[in-house]
């Protein structure tokens, strides 16, 4: 493996470790291996490949944050509905 590919693999590894740490293991091993295959042995220089990797990492982070927001909103709506049902039941009993 040439030096550029080694740098790419090291950079990908670092980015995936950081992303998985902050985003609850969002990148499984299979996806990581596909990324290695996708980014190694390319004609672009390392800096260009690094920018592409950073773009993908940012997209994954954004998708994860949006997922958390949707999940939080769903839980709030569910809790509010539950509280409304309790309130209606109390009014009916009284």
Secondary structure as UniProt FT lines:
FT   HELIX           3..22
FT   TURN            23..24
FT   HELIX           29..39
FT   TURN            40..41
FT   HELIX           46..93
//
